[in-house]
């Protein structure tokens, strides 16, 4: 019998790509189990120690810490794209030069934001989201701003890990940070710690994993054994200019993200903020697991596109949509089971969200996961930049809708505005941009 022919180079490459993605997704899944348990454990711990109002105030500020993903003005998006392309070419020297240049740009940007945001937060922050007791709590706002600005540079480590298709690295460090945050909060509750201490613990859990991811990714690449190259000023300027294409959409997205906790406190009170945070913690493990599972596809799309492997790209995209629908089904099931989950999870402090508010959040989280799947595909193809102006206007329109709807219907109105902005705005735009991927490869 004749021996079987060896697999073609294209088939071998496709199998290797799926193997790398499977390794990354598997490691991330284990890490997210730890992170998810930690996030779920911290809610009853803080809710019982702080009370509903203080918990709602603290969670509003922690939500604002998410601004770090927008404060880079798009530089991290440009950086990851450049890193992924260098990695697909096997250009390890170029990979390091790109990362060093991107780090310099992000460091300067973080310092600039710090100088601008510190006085603004000191004056405006307590006026927007005052503490339940009426105290100014300026220290908490300073902690928040410094954490966000420091994370602008530090979070580049996660981009490096993702670009070399080792996204499990930041996932593992994030899991460790979340577990340590639970332990630190437990010790703080027993010692009677104040709100600023809890804010410091929770923001540190958001910021520090990026620093450890950078160290481990650099170690994996062997960078510690050689001197770092000098900063390439021309490359830094190119990354800055490339990132500015995404800056309007990032700024509008950041404004919208900041508006959500502020609007919930002002239109629905601290209880609405506490309810929102609790539901997001319940749905969060599913949403994060989804993001981590399909996140490795972004650099893999870039690599496959560079190698003209269109059939693989189309197949991976369809799989990502299937994973998205499965994750949305899990969120729906969690919401349906909330009357049984909440007393077991939260005990006497169980929240009882209004049904309309809860199901709007379910729909919003599900739509956001679809947006993520489409965005990863478009980022991998390098076409998100041309969509930035349209997404900017859509996010600003959503922000404009949050205020009147929140004033009219409270927290439910805020959730309705967020959902409408995705379903009638971003989703149609992104789907049209991805339309060729729905057709079979020729």
C-alpha positions in Angstrom: 0.0 0.0 0.0 1.4 3.4 -0.9 2.3 5.7 2.0 0.0 8.6 2.7 1.2 11.9 1.2 2.6 14.4 3.8 0.3 17.2 4.8 0.6 20.3 2.7 2.5 23.3 4.2 -0.8 25.3 4.3 -2.6 22.5 6.2 0.3 22.2 8.6 0.2 25.9 9.2 -3.5 25.9 9.8 -3.2 23.0 12.3 -0.4 24.8 14.1 -2.4 28.0 14.3 -5.4 26.2 15.8 -3.1 24.4 18.2 -1.7 27.8 19.4 -5.2 29.2 19.7 -6.4 26.1 21.6 -3.5 26.3 24.0 -4.2 30.0 24.7 -7.9 29.5 25.0 -7.5 26.5 27.4 -5.1 28.3 29.7 -7.2 31.4 29.6 -10.3 29.3 30.5 -8.6 27.9 33.6 -7.4 31.4 34.6 -10.9 32.8 34.1 -12.4 30.2 36.3 -10.2 31.6 39.1 -10.9 35.2 38.2 -14.6 34.6 37.9 -14.8 32.9 41.3 -12.8 35.8 42.8 -15.1 38.4 41.2 -18.2 36.6 42.5 -16.7 36.2 46.0 -15.8 39.8 46.4 -19.4 41.1 45.9 -21.0 39.7 49.0 -17.8 40.4 51.0 -17.9 44.1 50.1 -21.7 44.4 50.1 -22.1 43.1 53.6 -19.1 45.1 55.0 -19.8 48.4 53.3 -23.6 48.4 52.8 -25.5 49.0 49.6 -24.8 52.7 49.3 -21.1 52.6 49.9 -20.8 49.5 47.7 -22.6 51.3 44.9 -20.3 54.3 45.2 -17.2 52.1 45.2 -18.3 50.1 42.2 -19.0 53.3 40.3 -15.4 54.4 40.8 -14.1 51.0 39.9 -16.1 51.1 36.7 -14.4 54.4 35.9 -11.1 52.6 36.1 -12.1 50.8 32.9 -11.2 54.1 31.2 -7.7 52.7 30.8 -8.8 50.8 27.7 -9.6 54.1 26.0 -7.0 56.5 27.5 -4.3 55.3 25.1 -6.0 57.2 22.2 -5.7 54.2 20.0 -1.9 53.7 20.3 -2.3 50.2 21.8 -4.5 49.2 18.8 -1.9 50.3 16.4 0.9 48.7 18.5 -0.8 45.3 18.6 -1.4 45.4 14.9 2.3 46.2 14.2 3.5 43.6 16.7 1.2 40.9 15.2 2.5 41.6 11.7 6.1 41.5 12.9 5.5 38.2 14.6 3.9 36.7 11.5 7.0 37.7 9.6 9.3 36.1 12.2 11.0 39.5 12.7 11.9 39.2 16.4 14.3 42.2 16.2 11.6 44.3 14.7 9.1 43.0 17.3 11.3 44.4 20.1 11.9 47.7 18.4 8.2 48.2 17.9 7.4 47.4 21.5 10.1 49.7 22.8 8.9 52.6 20.6 5.3 51.9 21.6 6.2 51.8 25.3 7.8 55.3 25.0 4.7 56.8 23.3 2.4 55.2 26.0 4.6 56.4 28.8 4.5 60.0 27.6 0.8 59.8 27.0 0.2 58.4 30.5 2.2 61.3 32.1 0.3 63.8 30.0 -3.0 62.4 31.1 -1.9 62.4 34.7 -1.0 66.1 34.6 -4.4 66.9 33.0 -6.7 64.5 35.0 -5.4 65.0 38.5 -6.6 68.6 39.0 -9.8 67.8 37.1 -10.6 64.8 39.2 -9.8 66.7 42.4 -12.3 69.5 41.5 -15.0 67.6 39.5 -14.9 64.0 40.7 -16.6 64.4 44.1 -19.2 66.7 42.5 -20.2 64.1 40.0 -20.3 61.0 42.3 -20.3 62.2 45.9 -19.8 59.8 48.7 -23.0 58.6 50.4 -22.0 60.4 53.6 -21.4 63.6 51.7 -17.7 63.7 52.3 -15.3 64.8 49.5 -13.1 61.6 49.4 -10.5 63.4 47.2 -8.0 60.7 48.1 -10.1 58.0 46.4 -10.2 60.1 43.2 -6.4 60.6 43.2 -5.9 56.8 43.6 -8.2 56.2 40.7 -6.5 58.7 38.3 -3.0 57.6 39.1 -4.0 53.9 38.5 -5.6 54.8 35.1 -2.6 56.8 33.9 -0.1 54.2 35.1 -2.0 51.5 33.4 -1.8 53.3 30.0 1.8 52.1 29.8 1.6 49.0 31.8 -1.2 47.4 29.9 1.0 47.3 26.8 2.3 44.0 28.2 -1.0 42.3 27.5 -0.8 43.5 23.9 2.6 42.0 23.4 1.5 38.7 24.8 -1.6 38.6 22.6 0.5 39.5 19.5 2.8 36.5 20.0 -0.3 34.4 20.5 0.4 33.8 24.2 -2.7 35.6 25.5 -2.8 33.1 28.4 0.0 35.1 30.1 -2.1 38.1 31.1 -5.0 35.8 31.9 -3.0 33.9 34.4 -1.6 37.1 36.0 -5.1 38.6 36.1 -6.4 35.5 37.9 -3.7 35.7 40.5 -4.3 39.4 41.0 -8.1 38.8 41.5 -7.5 36.0 44.0 -5.1 38.3 45.9 -7.6 41.1 45.8 -10.2 38.9 47.5 -7.7 38.0 50.2 -6.7 41.6 50.7 -10.3 42.8 50.9 -11.1 40.0 53.4 -8.2 41.3 55.6 -9.3 44.9 55.1 -12.9 44.1 56.2 -11.5 42.5 59.4 -9.3 45.6 60.1 -12.1 48.1 59.4 -10.5 49.5 56.2 -12.0 52.6 54.5 -13.4 53.1 51.0 -10.1 54.4 49.7 -8.3 51.3 50.8 -10.8 49.0 48.9 -10.5 51.2 45.8 -6.7 50.9 45.9 -6.9 47.1 46.2 -9.4 46.8 43.3 -7.6 49.2 41.0 -4.3 47.4 41.7 -5.9 44.2 40.6 -6.7 45.8 37.3 -3.3 47.4 36.7 -0.6 45.1 38.0 -1.3 42.1 35.7 -0.1 44.1 32.7 3.3 44.7 34.3 3.8 41.0 35.1 2.5 40.0 31.6 5.2 42.3 30.1 7.9 40.6 32.2 6.8 37.1 31.3 6.3 37.8 27.6 9.8 39.4 27.4 11.2 36.4 29.2 9.5 34.0 26.8 11.2 35.9 23.9 14.5 36.0 25.7 14.7 39.7 25.9 16.2 39.8 29.4 19.4 38.3 28.0 20.1 41.1 25.6 20.3 44.9 25.8 17.2 46.8 24.8 17.5 48.7 21.5 17.4 52.5 21.5 14.0 54.1 20.9 13.3 54.5 17.2 11.9 58.0 17.1 10.5 57.5 13.5 8.8 54.3 14.5 7.3 56.0 17.6 5.9 58.8 15.5 4.4 56.2 13.1 2.7 54.4 15.9 1.4 57.7 17.2 0.0 58.7 13.8 -1.5 55.2 13.3 -3.1 55.3 16.7 -4.6 58.7 16.1 -6.9 57.1 13.5 -8.6 55.4 16.4 -8.4 58.3 18.9 -11.9 59.8 18.2 -13.6 56.5 18.7 -11.6 55.8 21.8 -12.3 59.1 23.3 -16.0 58.9 22.6 -16.0 55.3 23.9 -14.3 56.5 27.1 -16.8 59.3 27.6 -19.6 56.8 27.2 -18.0 54.3 29.6 -17.5 57.1 32.2 -21.1 58.3 31.8 -22.6 54.9 32.7 -21.6 54.8 36.4 -22.2 58.5 36.8 -25.6 58.4 35.2 -26.6 55.3 37.3 -25.7 57.1 40.5 -27.3 60.4 39.6 -30.5 59.0 38.0 -31.0 55.8 39.9 -29.1 56.3 43.1 -26.4 54.2 44.8 -28.7 51.2 44.9 -28.9 51.2 41.0 -25.1 51.4 40.8 -24.8 48.5 43.3 -27.4 46.4 41.3 -25.6 47.2 38.0 -22.2 46.2 39.5 -23.7 43.0 40.9 -25.2 41.9 37.6 -22.1 42.7 35.7 -20.1 40.6 38.2 -22.5 37.8 37.6 -22.4 38.1 33.8 -18.7 39.1 33.8 -17.1 35.7 33.9 -19.1 34.7 30.8 -18.3 37.9 28.9 -14.6 37.8 29.8 -14.3 34.1 29.0 -15.8 34.9 25.6 -13.4 37.7 25.0 -10.4 35.6 26.1 -11.6 32.7 24.0 -11.9 34.6 20.7 -9.2 37.3 21.5 -6.4 35.1 20.1 -8.2 35.3 16.8 -7.2 38.9 16.3 -3.5 38.3 15.8 -4.3 35.0 14.1 -6.5 36.8 11.6 -3.6 39.2 10.9 -1.2 36.3 10.4 -3.5 34.3 8.2 -4.3 37.4 6.2 -0.6 38.1 5.6 -0.3 34.5 4.4 -3.4 34.8 2.2 -5.2 32.0 4.0 -8.7 33.3 3.5 -10.5 30.0 3.9 -9.1 29.7 7.5 -10.1 33.3 8.3 -13.7 32.7 7.2 -14.0 29.4 9.1 -12.5 31.0 12.3 -14.9 33.9 12.0 -18.0 31.6 11.8 -16.7 29.7 14.8 -16.3 33.0 16.7 -19.9 33.9 16.0 -21.1 30.4 17.2 -19.1 30.9 20.4 -20.7 34.3 20.9 -24.2 32.9 20.6 -23.4 30.2 23.1 -22.0 32.8 25.6 -25.2 34.9 25.2 -27.3 31.8 25.9 -25.4 31.3 29.2 -26.0 34.9 30.2 -29.7 34.5 29.5 -29.8 31.4 31.7 -28.0 33.1 34.6 -30.5 35.9 34.5 -33.4 33.5 34.5 -31.9 31.7 37.5 -31.1 34.8 39.4 -34.0 34.4 41.9 -32.4 31.2 43.0 -28.8 32.3 42.6 -29.0 35.6 44.4 -30.0 34.4 47.9 -27.4 31.6 47.8 -24.7 34.0 46.5 -25.5 37.2 48.4 -27.4 35.9 51.4 -29.4 38.6 53.2 -27.9 41.3 51.0 -29.4 39.9 47.8 -30.3 42.5 45.2 -33.6 42.4 43.5 -33.2 44.2 40.1 -36.3 45.4 38.3 -37.0 42.9 35.5 -36.9 45.5 32.8 -33.5 46.8 34.0 -32.1 43.3 34.3 -33.2 42.0 30.8 -32.0 45.2 29.1 -28.6 44.5 30.7 -28.8 40.9 29.5 -29.4 42.1 25.9 -26.7 44.8 26.2 -24.1 42.3 27.4 -25.1 39.9 24.6 -24.9 42.6 21.9 -21.6 43.7 23.3 -20.1 40.3 22.8 -21.3 40.3 19.1 -19.6 43.7 18.7 -16.4 42.2 20.1 -16.4 39.3 17.7 -16.9 41.6 14.7 -14.3 44.1 16.0 -11.6 41.4 16.4 -12.2 40.3 12.8 -12.0 43.9 11.5 -8.9 44.7 13.6 -7.2 41.6 12.3 -7.9 42.8 8.7 -6.7 46.3 9.6 -9.9 48.1 8.5 -11.2 49.4 11.8 -9.5 52.8 11.3 -11.8 53.7 8.5 -14.8 53.0 10.7 -13.5 55.2 13.5 -15.4 58.4 12.5 -18.7 56.6 12.2 -18.3 54.8 15.5 -17.3 58.0 17.2 -20.6 59.7 16.2 -22.6 56.6 17.2 -21.0 56.6 20.6 -21.7 60.3 21.1 -25.3 59.8 20.1 -25.6 57.0 22.6 -24.1 59.3 25.3 -26.6 62.0 24.3 -29.4 59.5 24.7 -28.3 58.4 28.2 -29.1 61.7 29.8 -32.8 62.2 28.7 -33.7 58.5 29.0 -32.0 58.3 32.4 -33.7 61.4 33.6 -37.1 60.0 32.4 -36.8 56.3 33.5 -33.9 56.2 35.8 -31.5 53.2 35.6 -33.8 51.4 33.2 -33.5 54.4 30.8 -29.7 54.3 31.0 -29.7 50.6 30.1 -32.1 51.2 27.3 -29.9 53.9 25.8 -26.9 51.7 26.0 -28.7 48.8 24.3 -30.1 51.0 21.5 -26.7 52.4 20.8 -25.4 48.9 20.1 -28.3 47.4 18.3 -29.3 50.3 16.1 -25.8 51.8 15.8 -22.6 49.9 16.1 -23.9 46.4 15.2 -25.2 47.3 11.7 -22.1 49.3 10.8 -19.7 46.5 11.9 -21.8 43.8 10.3 -21.8 45.6 6.9 -18.0 46.0 7.1 -17.7 42.2 7.8 -20.2 41.2 5.2 -17.7 39.5 2.8 -16.8 37.0 5.5 -20.3 35.6 5.5 -19.8 34.4 1.9 -18.0 31.1 1.3 -14.4 31.6 0.2 -13.8 31.2 -3.5 
